[in-house]
Amino acid sequence: MRIAVVGGGIGGLAAAIALSRIGVDVHLYEQAPELTEVGAGITLAPNALDALDVLGLAGEIRTHSIAGLQAGVRKPSGGFVISMSADDLAGQIGTVAVMHRAELLAVLASAIEPARLHLGCACAGFESGPSGITLKLNTGETIQADGLIAADGLRSTVRAQMFGNADVRYAGYTAWRAVVDFPERRDLVLGETWGPGRRFGIVPMSDGRVYWFATKNAPPEQRDPPGRTKETLANLFRGWHSPVEALIAAAREDSILRNDIYDLAPLTQFAQGRVALLGDAAHAMTPNLGQGACQAIEDAVVLAVCLKKAGHMEPALLEYERRRLPRTRQILIRSRQFGGIAQIQNPALCWLRDSALRLAPHSTTTREAQALLGVEVLTPAEKALFASPGES
């Protein structure tokens, strides 16, 4: 079986690895001339680490855990709305790891034979026939395959051809992100601080680094004045508790990324014939639950299992769709809802929100986290299908 994967991000690479592990002749086509990741930090929850364990890749990643930290949601003054130990959270749902997205991309890319990675090749469309797929590249080349997996992101070319223009939705806020060297770690707390229409997130990493992000309610497509992003952020978060202002000051001006936050209205199909969507192409979600990449990794291992068990493209992709639609839809919706609550701008409503969260039983929060983040999407028998990666 020969399968073409379009898109060389985390989801596409994970899919290529998972398919190769079950003996599929898989080739990945990425439009960029090299595999690079412009993002900042990434949180890998237990569900993603479990899937990476199946692929034999989680050992090194688990060393980037968040053990030993206090965690919670805070007010701009520094007071806690919710407080917990990261170790207690890990004891309830499992290990959570944090690393730079570029580091994760490098781990994934190293697990794929270089001859199967085709860079500088953008998808220009495809044709479906009774015996397979013809993938058209912007180079003029055509690729014949038994199936096509589209991991080409929020504005997927393949999805547009399959289902037309899906509803890409602006979430109502913009976000800044950076990774900084910050060896002074005494007052670091993992989590977020919520103010009216604004948030600041702090995620300690290994090697004395910190991944931070900031959000603000804003119309789409606004930009900071050239060379004044740090100034903009310093004004937005002036007077917030330590070390918010110090973390902003520690960033290089040119290292801060700003992106408006979008997601995809839930789809009713992920597959059509011999073609299936994966990752953001299928269920792009806001980053509020830290599950975008995690769900793409889940997609990859479930897709491989469905192909291994079915042996034929169309029934395998329908089973993949059946298994992945409900879970990804739930997390996409919950993530958007969480962002709406966190970005409340009216001060009176912020007070009510914080009061409700403070009074919520800790056990309820833990159960919800377990249901979303502590899930193993494969059975032990399905995990065993990856034990002999050379067999088809």
HUNOR-V91091 format. One record per pair of residues at least 6 apart in sequence whose ideal C-beta (glycine too) atoms are under 7 Angstrom apart, sorted by the first residue. I is the first residue (numbers start at 1). GAP is how many residues later the second one is. D is the distance in whole Angstrom. If there is no record, write none. Layout:
i:I gap:GAP d:D
i:I gap:GAP d:D
This chain:
i:1 gap:23 d:5
i:1 gap:24 d:7
i:1 gap:145 d:5
i:2 gap:23 d:4
i:2 gap:143 d:5
i:2 gap:144 d:5
i:3 gap:16 d:6
i:3 gap:21 d:5
i:3 gap:23 d:5
i:3 gap:142 d:6
i:3 gap:143 d:6
i:3 gap:144 d:5
i:3 gap:146 d:6
i:4 gap:23 d:6
i:4 gap:25 d:6
i:4 gap:129 d:7
i:4 gap:131 d:5
i:4 gap:139 d:5
i:4 gap:141 d:4
i:4 gap:144 d:5
i:5 gap:7 d:5
i:5 gap:10 d:5
i:5 gap:11 d:5
i:5 gap:21 d:6
i:5 gap:23 d:4
i:5 gap:144 d:5
i:5 gap:146 d:6
i:6 gap:23 d:5
i:6 gap:117 d:5
i:6 gap:142 d:7
i:6 gap:144 d:5
i:6 gap:145 d:6
i:6 gap:146 d:5
i:6 gap:152 d:6
i:7 gap:23 d:7
i:7 gap:143 d:7
i:7 gap:144 d:4
i:7 gap:145 d:4
i:7 gap:146 d:6
i:8 gap:20 d:6
i:8 gap:22 d:3
i:8 gap:24 d:7
i:8 gap:27 d:5
i:9 gap:142 d:6
i:9 gap:144 d:7
i:9 gap:270 d:7
i:10 gap:94 d:6
i:10 gap:95 d:7
i:10 gap:98 d:7
i:10 gap:283 d:5
i:10 gap:286 d:6
i:10 gap:287 d:7
i:11 gap:140 d:4
i:11 gap:267 d:5
i:11 gap:268 d:3
i:11 gap:269 d:7
i:11 gap:285 d:3
i:11 gap:288 d:6
i:11 gap:289 d:7
i:12 gap:16 d:6
i:12 gap:139 d:4
i:13 gap:92 d:7
i:13 gap:95 d:4
i:13 gap:96 d:6
i:13 gap:99 d:7
i:14 gap:94 d:6
i:14 gap:282 d:6
i:14 gap:283 d:5
i:14 gap:286 d:4
i:15 gap:134 d:5
i:15 gap:136 d:6
i:15 gap:263 d:6
i:15 gap:285 d:4
i:15 gap:288 d:6
i:16 gap:10 d:5
i:16 gap:12 d:5
i:16 gap:96 d:5
i:16 gap:100 d:7
i:17 gap:38 d:5
i:17 gap:91 d:7
i:17 gap:94 d:5
i:17 gap:95 d:6
i:18 gap:37 d:6
i:18 gap:282 d:4
i:18 gap:283 d:5
i:18 gap:285 d:7
i:18 gap:286 d:4
i:19 gap:7 d:4
i:19 gap:285 d:5
i:20 gap:6 d:5
i:20 gap:369 d:7
i:21 gap:34 d:6
i:21 gap:283 d:7
i:21 gap:365 d:5
i:21 gap:368 d:4
i:22 gap:282 d:5
i:22 gap:285 d:7
i:22 gap:286 d:4
i:22 gap:363 d:6
i:22 gap:364 d:7
i:22 gap:370 d:7
i:23 gap:367 d:7
i:23 gap:368 d:5
i:23 gap:369 d:3
i:24 gap:283 d:7
i:26 gap:90 d:6
i:27 gap:89 d:5
i:27 gap:91 d:6
i:28 gap:88 d:6
i:28 gap:89 d:5
i:28 gap:90 d:7
i:29 gap:89 d:5
i:29 gap:92 d:4
i:29 gap:94 d:7
i:29 gap:108 d:7
i:30 gap:89 d:5
i:30 gap:91 d:7
i:31 gap:90 d:7
i:31 gap:91 d:4
i:32 gap:87 d:6
i:33 gap:86 d:6
i:33 gap:87 d:5
i:34 gap:85 d:6
i:35 gap:70 d:6
i:35 gap:74 d:5
i:37 gap:64 d:4
i:37 gap:65 d:4
i:37 gap:68 d:4
i:38 gap:219 d:7
i:39 gap:62 d:4
i:40 gap:61 d:7
i:40 gap:137 d:4
i:40 gap:138 d:6
i:40 gap:139 d:5
i:40 gap:171 d:5
i:40 gap:217 d:6
i:41 gap:57 d:6
i:41 gap:59 d:6
i:41 gap:60 d:7
i:41 gap:138 d:6
i:41 gap:162 d:6
i:41 gap:164 d:6
i:41 gap:170 d:3
i:42 gap:57 d:6
i:42 gap:59 d:5
i:42 gap:62 d:6
i:42 gap:251 d:6
i:43 gap:53 d:6
i:43 gap:55 d:5
i:43 gap:160 d:7
i:43 gap:247 d:4
i:44 gap:17 d:6
i:44 gap:53 d:5
i:44 gap:250 d:6
i:45 gap:51 d:6
i:45 gap:245 d:6
i:45 gap:246 d:7
i:45 gap:249 d:5
i:45 gap:328 d:4
i:46 gap:47 d:5
i:46 gap:48 d:3
i:46 gap:49 d:6
i:46 gap:50 d:7
i:46 gap:327 d:6
i:46 gap:328 d:5
i:47 gap:247 d:6
i:47 gap:251 d:6
i:47 gap:326 d:6
i:47 gap:327 d:7
i:47 gap:328 d:5
i:47 gap:330 d:7
i:48 gap:245 d:7
i:48 gap:246 d:4
i:48 gap:249 d:5
i:48 gap:250 d:7
i:49 gap:9 d:5
i:49 gap:12 d:7
i:49 gap:13 d:6
i:49 gap:46 d:6
i:49 gap:48 d:6
i:50 gap:326 d:5
i:51 gap:246 d:5
i:51 gap:247 d:5
i:51 gap:250 d:5
i:51 gap:326 d:7
i:52 gap:6 d:4
i:52 gap:9 d:6
i:52 gap:245 d:6
i:54 gap:247 d:5
i:54 gap:324 d:6
i:54 gap:329 d:5
i:54 gap:332 d:5
i:55 gap:246 d:7
i:55 gap:331 d:7
i:57 gap:50 d:6
i:57 gap:54 d:6
i:60 gap:47 d:7
i:61 gap:36 d:5
i:61 gap:38 d:7
i:61 gap:46 d:7
i:62 gap:33 d:6
i:62 gap:35 d:6
i:64 gap:33 d:4
i:64 gap:34 d:6
i:64 gap:35 d:5
i:64 gap:141 d:7
i:64 gap:142 d:5
i:65 gap:30 d:5
i:65 gap:31 d:7
i:65 gap:32 d:5
i:66 gap:20 d:5
i:66 gap:30 d:5
i:66 gap:32 d:6
i:66 gap:124 d:6
i:66 gap:138 d:7
i:67 gap:19 d:6
i:67 gap:20 d:6
i:67 gap:23 d:7
i:68 gap:18 d:7
i:68 gap:19 d:7
i:69 gap:17 d:4
i:69 gap:121 d:5
i:69 gap:135 d:6
i:70 gap:13 d:7
i:70 gap:15 d:6
i:70 gap:119 d:5
i:71 gap:13 d:5
i:71 gap:14 d:7
i:71 gap:15 d:5
i:71 gap:18 d:6
i:71 gap:118 d:7
i:71 gap:119 d:4
i:71 gap:120 d:5
i:72 gap:8 d:5
i:72 gap:10 d:5
i:72 gap:11 d:4
i:72 gap:12 d:6
i:72 gap:117 d:6
i:72 gap:119 d:5
i:73 gap:8 d:4
i:73 gap:9 d:4
i:73 gap:118 d:6
i:73 gap:119 d:6
i:73 gap:121 d:6
i:73 gap:284 d:7
i:74 gap:6 d:6
i:74 gap:7 d:6
i:74 gap:115 d:7
i:74 gap:117 d:7
i:74 gap:119 d:4
i:74 gap:167 d:7
i:75 gap:6 d:6
i:75 gap:118 d:7
i:75 gap:119 d:7
i:75 gap:279 d:7
i:76 gap:117 d:6
i:76 gap:119 d:5
i:76 gap:164 d:5
i:76 gap:165 d:6
i:77 gap:164 d:6
i:78 gap:163 d:3
i:81 gap:273 d:5
i:81 gap:276 d:5
i:81 gap:277 d:6
i:82 gap:275 d:6
i:86 gap:104 d:6
i:90 gap:6 d:6
i:92 gap:274 d:5
i:92 gap:278 d:6
i:93 gap:276 d:5
i:93 gap:277 d:5
i:93 gap:280 d:5
i:93 gap:281 d:4
i:94 gap:280 d:6
i:98 gap:105 d:5
i:98 gap:107 d:5
i:98 gap:113 d:7
i:99 gap:106 d:7
i:100 gap:79 d:6
i:121 gap:16 d:5
i:121 gap:18 d:6
i:122 gap:15 d:7
i:122 gap:16 d:4
i:123 gap:12 d:7
i:123 gap:14 d:7
i:123 gap:29 d:6
i:123 gap:34 d:5
i:123 gap:35 d:6
i:124 gap:12 d:4
i:124 gap:13 d:6
i:124 gap:14 d:5
i:125 gap:11 d:5
i:125 gap:32 d:7
i:125 gap:36 d:6
i:126 gap:7 d:6
i:126 gap:8 d:6
i:126 gap:9 d:5
i:126 gap:10 d:6
i:126 gap:22 d:6
i:126 gap:32 d:7
i:126 gap:35 d:7
i:126 gap:149 d:7
i:127 gap:7 d:4
i:128 gap:145 d:5
i:128 gap:146 d:6
i:128 gap:147 d:7
i:132 gap:12 d:6
i:132 gap:13 d:6
i:132 gap:14 d:5
i:132 gap:142 d:7
i:133 gap:12 d:5
i:133 gap:14 d:6
i:133 gap:15 d:5
i:133 gap:141 d:5
i:133 gap:142 d:7
i:134 gap:8 d:5
i:134 gap:10 d:6
i:135 gap:7 d:7
i:135 gap:8 d:4
i:135 gap:10 d:6
i:135 gap:13 d:6
i:136 gap:6 d:6
i:137 gap:6 d:7
i:146 gap:128 d:7
i:146 gap:167 d:6
i:147 gap:127 d:5
i:147 gap:166 d:4
i:148 gap:10 d:7
i:148 gap:126 d:6
i:148 gap:127 d:5
i:149 gap:127 d:6
i:149 gap:129 d:5
i:149 gap:154 d:7
i:150 gap:6 d:6
i:150 gap:8 d:3
i:150 gap:9 d:6
i:150 gap:125 d:7
i:150 gap:127 d:5
i:150 gap:128 d:7
i:150 gap:131 d:5
i:151 gap:127 d:5
i:151 gap:128 d:5
i:151 gap:130 d:6
i:152 gap:6 d:6
i:152 gap:129 d:5
i:153 gap:127 d:5
i:153 gap:128 d:6
i:154 gap:14 d:6
i:154 gap:108 d:6
i:154 gap:110 d:6
i:154 gap:126 d:5
i:154 gap:130 d:4
i:155 gap:13 d:7
i:156 gap:121 d:7
i:156 gap:125 d:4
i:158 gap:117 d:7
i:158 gap:123 d:7
i:159 gap:7 d:6
i:159 gap:118 d:6
i:159 gap:122 d:5
i:162 gap:110 d:5
i:162 gap:113 d:6
i:163 gap:106 d:7
i:166 gap:98 d:6
i:166 gap:99 d:7
i:166 gap:101 d:7
i:167 gap:98 d:4
i:168 gap:94 d:6
i:168 gap:96 d:6
i:169 gap:93 d:6
i:169 gap:94 d:6
i:169 gap:96 d:6
i:170 gap:50 d:5
i:170 gap:90 d:6
i:170 gap:92 d:6
i:171 gap:90 d:4
i:171 gap:91 d:6
i:171 gap:92 d:6
i:171 gap:115 d:5
i:171 gap:165 d:7
i:171 gap:168 d:6
i:172 gap:45 d:6
i:172 gap:171 d:7
i:173 gap:42 d:5
i:173 gap:43 d:6
i:173 gap:44 d:5
i:173 gap:45 d:6
i:173 gap:88 d:6
i:173 gap:170 d:5
i:174 gap:41 d:7
i:174 gap:42 d:6
i:174 gap:44 d:5
i:174 gap:48 d:7
i:174 gap:84 d:6
i:174 gap:86 d:5
i:174 gap:87 d:7
i:175 gap:38 d:6
i:175 gap:39 d:7
i:175 gap:40 d:5
i:175 gap:84 d:6
i:175 gap:86 d:6
i:176 gap:37 d:7
i:176 gap:38 d:5
i:176 gap:53 d:7
i:176 gap:57 d:6
i:176 gap:80 d:6
i:176 gap:81 d:7
i:176 gap:82 d:5
i:177 gap:36 d:5
i:177 gap:80 d:5
i:178 gap:34 d:6
i:178 gap:73 d:4
i:178 gap:77 d:5
i:178 gap:78 d:5
i:178 gap:79 d:7
i:179 gap:26 d:7
i:179 gap:30 d:6
i:179 gap:32 d:5
i:180 gap:29 d:7
i:180 gap:30 d:6
i:180 gap:32 d:7
i:180 gap:67 d:6
i:180 gap:70 d:4
i:180 gap:71 d:5
i:181 gap:27 d:6
i:181 gap:28 d:6
i:181 gap:69 d:7
i:182 gap:26 d:7
i:182 gap:27 d:7
i:182 gap:28 d:4
i:182 gap:65 d:6
i:182 gap:68 d:6
i:183 gap:25 d:4
i:185 gap:19 d:6
i:187 gap:55 d:6
i:187 gap:56 d:6
i:188 gap:14 d:6
i:188 gap:16 d:5
i:188 gap:22 d:7
i:188 gap:55 d:7
i:189 gap:13 d:6
i:190 gap:12 d:7
i:190 gap:13 d:6
i:190 gap:14 d:6
i:191 gap:11 d:7
i:192 gap:7 d:5
i:192 gap:8 d:7
i:192 gap:9 d:5
i:193 gap:6 d:7
i:193 gap:7 d:5
i:193 gap:47 d:6
i:193 gap:48 d:7
i:193 gap:51 d:7
i:194 gap:148 d:6
i:196 gap:149 d:5
i:196 gap:151 d:5
i:196 gap:154 d:5
i:197 gap:19 d:6
i:197 gap:20 d:4
i:197 gap:146 d:6
i:197 gap:148 d:4
i:198 gap:17 d:6
i:198 gap:18 d:5
i:198 gap:38 d:6
i:199 gap:15 d:7
i:199 gap:16 d:5
i:199 gap:143 d:6
i:200 gap:12 d:7
i:200 gap:14 d:5
i:200 gap:37 d:6
i:200 gap:40 d:6
i:200 gap:44 d:5
i:201 gap:11 d:6
i:201 gap:12 d:4
i:202 gap:8 d:6
i:202 gap:10 d:6
i:202 gap:45 d:7
i:203 gap:7 d:7
i:203 gap:8 d:4
i:204 gap:6 d:5
i:205 gap:6 d:6
i:210 gap:37 d:6
i:212 gap:35 d:5
i:214 gap:19 d:6
i:214 gap:22 d:7
i:214 gap:23 d:7
i:215 gap:128 d:7
i:216 gap:20 d:6
i:217 gap:126 d:6
i:217 gap:128 d:6
i:220 gap:40 d:5
i:221 gap:39 d:7
i:224 gap:8 d:5
i:224 gap:34 d:6
i:227 gap:26 d:6
i:229 gap:24 d:6
i:229 gap:27 d:5
i:229 gap:29 d:7
i:230 gap:18 d:6
i:230 gap:21 d:7
i:230 gap:23 d:6
i:230 gap:26 d:7
i:233 gap:15 d:5
i:234 gap:11 d:7
i:234 gap:14 d:6
i:237 gap:7 d:5
i:237 gap:8 d:6
i:237 gap:11 d:7
i:238 gap:7 d:7
i:261 gap:25 d:5
i:262 gap:22 d:7
i:263 gap:21 d:5
i:263 gap:22 d:5
i:263 gap:23 d:5
i:263 gap:69 d:6
i:263 gap:73 d:6
i:264 gap:19 d:6
i:264 gap:20 d:4
i:266 gap:63 d:5
i:266 gap:66 d:6
i:266 gap:67 d:7
i:267 gap:15 d:7
i:269 gap:52 d:7
i:270 gap:6 d:6
i:270 gap:7 d:5
i:270 gap:12 d:5
i:270 gap:50 d:7
i:270 gap:51 d:4
i:270 gap:54 d:6
i:270 gap:55 d:6
i:271 gap:46 d:4
i:271 gap:47 d:6
i:271 gap:49 d:6
i:271 gap:50 d:4
i:273 gap:41 d:6
i:274 gap:39 d:5
i:274 gap:40 d:6
i:276 gap:41 d:4
i:276 gap:44 d:6
i:278 gap:18 d:6
i:278 gap:21 d:5
i:278 gap:22 d:7
i:278 gap:25 d:7
i:279 gap:17 d:3
i:279 gap:20 d:6
i:280 gap:12 d:7
i:280 gap:16 d:7
i:282 gap:46 d:7
i:283 gap:12 d:6
i:283 gap:45 d:4
i:283 gap:49 d:5
i:285 gap:6 d:6
i:285 gap:7 d:5
i:285 gap:46 d:6
i:285 gap:47 d:4
i:285 gap:50 d:5
i:286 gap:49 d:5
i:286 gap:50 d:6
i:286 gap:53 d:5
i:288 gap:47 d:5
i:288 gap:50 d:4
i:288 gap:51 d:4
i:288 gap:54 d:7
i:289 gap:42 d:6
i:289 gap:45 d:6
i:289 gap:46 d:5
i:289 gap:49 d:6
i:289 gap:83 d:7
i:291 gap:40 d:5
i:291 gap:44 d:7
i:295 gap:33 d:5
i:295 gap:36 d:6
i:298 gap:79 d:5
i:299 gap:25 d:6
i:301 gap:76 d:7
i:301 gap:77 d:6
i:302 gap:18 d:6
i:302 gap:21 d:5
i:302 gap:22 d:6
i:302 gap:75 d:6
i:303 gap:17 d:5
i:305 gap:73 d:6
i:305 gap:77 d:5
i:305 gap:80 d:6
i:306 gap:10 d:4
i:306 gap:13 d:4
i:306 gap:14 d:4
i:307 gap:9 d:4
i:308 gap:77 d:5
i:310 gap:6 d:4
i:310 gap:9 d:6
i:331 gap:41 d:6
i:334 gap:38 d:7
i:341 gap:12 d:6
i:344 gap:6 d:5
i:344 gap:9 d:6
